[in-house]
Amino acid sequence: MRLLPWLLFLLPTLHTGAATPVPEGAPEAATPSSPAAENATHPPTREELSRYRWLSKKVSVRSLEAAIPPPPGFTRGAVEPGSFSAWLRGLPLRPSGTPVRDFQGNEIMAADSPLLSAVVELDVSNADLQQCADSIIRLHAEWLWSQGRKDRIAYRFTSGHLARWTGYAAGDRPEISGRKVSWVRTGPEARSHTAFRAYLDMVFTYAGTYSLASEKNRPAREDVQPGDFFVEGGSPGHTVLVLDVAVNEAGERVALLGQGSIPAQDFHIFTPGQGGPWFSLEAETLVTPFWTPFPWSSLRRL
């Protein structure tokens, strides 16, 4: 991303790659009840096209819930209909065997990598903007859009200033002077999903892991649910999204995790590197292959 002098105060939005893999303690792999069913794809249904507005009718998808069963002895936790948790559970995935590509189309994680479970059918655009924090903002905003709750779509820049979709749709654009952000009505009024994507690209330009780390909603460890995220604000920093949670009779919990990264790339579900895609939530930290361990104090919710 090209930085102009007046954007220097936003430099913490940049976040780069990660540390040496440190997987540990993953639950045993799920026993597929029907591998053919898990890998089967279909054209998006009318309901999927409504819930996931970016989808093209031309792609083939499979839902997260159908494609990735919980480990033996675990069941998915209950979620409220219409919630962000329920929406994430139905995320459309690309066909099995799809690699992770960056915003320029370059392969950056092979389809057969032991660290890759699945790639989400989500566009990245041709700019280096939709990185790790941005991917979480994108998914949360798309959920609100699908629910018709557009007045709630608002995210903070790294500077702390709030960018509201309703203002952008009315023509408001940011003017930046030093650390001050002012909103001036210089753009056209536009309320389409195309304009919404332009709004999100603006947010991605000025937001990052610092923005998400500053969120005040900090759920307790025992309350973790799909839609929560672990975040380390910094330059570089990183964040991973909890996509699903399952529990066994002993009360032990495991989670599916997804991430974007730098450069901007396909949002994907990754694995501990062994034993299937589910991560244990029973340790004092969340250990992932792409970053240093996340403490529970880094858990946030939008």
Secondary structure, DSSP 8 states (H G I E B T S, - for coil): ----GGGGGGGGG-------------------S-HHHHH--B---HHHHHHSTT--TT--BEEHHHHS---TTEEE----TTSHHHHHHT-EE--TT--EEBTTS-EEE-TT-TTEEEEB-----SSTT--HHHHHHHHHHHHHHHTT-GGG-EEE-TTS-EEEHHHHHTTEEEEEETTEEEEEE-S----SHHHHHHHHHHHHHH--HHHHHT-S----GGG--TT-EEEE-SSS-EEEEEEEEEEETT--EEEEEEE--SS-B--EEE--SSSSS-EE--SSEEEETTEEEEEGGGEE--
